[in-house]
Amino acid sequence: MKDKYYYVLSDCLSRRQEWIREIEIFFRFRELREKAEKETFSKNLIIYLIYKLINLPSNTLSFLSKIKQYSEYNKTLKEIEVIRQEIDKYNNPQINNRRKNNAKN
């Protein structure tokens, strides 16, 4: 039997899946932007190195931000997995009851 918790889980699952789709688009866009930056300086290595040196604090902060974003992405993927497992418990209650009864015997 499905109660309010089931529908909350379903809503939560759909919102997290939507967030995953959006963040994957953001990751692809960021890769394109970084590729464009590298191609901009590809002919002038010295200017590229000076540019990177001048922006070292910003680049360091950007790197830390990327690590945080990827960790949030991976955490959300795990949350989706756990939520799906909980929803499966609602979708297959007979199997769960049989397992509990077999475990007692």
C-alpha positions in Angstrom: 0.0 0.0 0.0 1.3 3.4 -1.0 1.2 6.2 1.6 2.2 9.8 1.6 5.9 8.9 2.1 5.9 7.0 -1.2 4.7 10.1 -3.1 7.2 12.3 -1.3 9.9 9.8 -2.3 8.7 9.8 -5.9 8.7 13.6 -6.0 12.1 13.8 -4.5 13.4 11.2 -7.0 12.1 13.1 -10.0 13.6 16.4 -8.7 17.0 14.9 -8.2 17.0 13.2 -11.6 16.1 16.6 -13.1 19.0 18.2 -11.2 21.4 15.5 -12.5 20.3 16.2 -16.1 20.9 19.9 -15.6 24.2 19.6 -13.9 25.5 17.2 -16.7 24.6 19.9 -19.2 26.5 22.4 -17.1 29.5 20.1 -17.0 29.5 19.8 -20.8 29.3 23.5 -21.2 32.1 24.1 -18.8 34.3 21.6 -20.7 33.6 23.5 -23.9 34.4 26.8 -22.3 37.8 25.4 -21.0 38.5 24.0 -24.4 37.9 27.3 -26.0 40.2 29.0 -23.5 43.0 26.6 -24.3 42.6 27.1 -28.0 42.6 30.9 -27.5 46.1 30.6 -26.0 47.4 27.6 -28.0 49.7 29.7 -30.2 51.1 31.8 -27.4 52.4 29.6 -24.6 54.1 32.4 -22.8 50.9 34.5 -22.7 49.0 31.5 -21.5 51.4 30.8 -18.7 51.3 34.5 -17.6 47.5 34.5 -17.8 47.4 31.3 -15.6 49.9 32.8 -13.1 48.0 36.1 -12.8 44.8 34.2 -12.2 46.2 31.6 -9.9 44.0 32.5 -6.9 40.9 32.4 -9.1 42.0 29.2 -10.7 42.6 27.6 -7.3 39.2 28.6 -6.1 37.6 27.4 -9.4 39.4 24.0 -8.9 38.0 23.6 -5.4 34.6 24.6 -6.6 34.8 21.8 -9.3 35.7 19.3 -6.6 32.7 20.3 -4.6 30.4 20.2 -7.6 31.5 16.7 -8.6 31.2 15.5 -5.0 27.6 16.9 -4.9 26.9 15.2 -8.2 28.1 11.8 -7.0 26.2 12.2 -3.7 23.0 12.9 -5.6 23.6 9.8 -7.8 23.8 7.8 -4.6 20.7 9.4 -3.2 18.8 8.5 -6.3 19.9 4.9 -5.9 18.8 4.8 -2.3 15.5 6.4 -3.1 14.8 3.9 -5.9 15.5 1.1 -3.4 12.9 2.6 -1.0 10.4 3.0 -3.8 11.0 -0.6 -4.9 10.0 -1.7 -1.4 6.6 -0.1 -2.0 6.3 -1.6 -5.5 7.2 -5.1 -4.4 5.7 -5.7 -0.9 5.0 -9.4 -1.5 8.6 -10.1 -2.2 9.7 -8.3 0.9 7.1 -10.1 3.1 8.2 -13.5 1.7 11.8 -12.7 2.5 11.0 -11.8 6.0 8.9 -14.9 6.5 11.6 -17.1 5.0 14.2 -15.5 7.2 12.2 -16.4 10.3 11.8 -20.1 9.3 
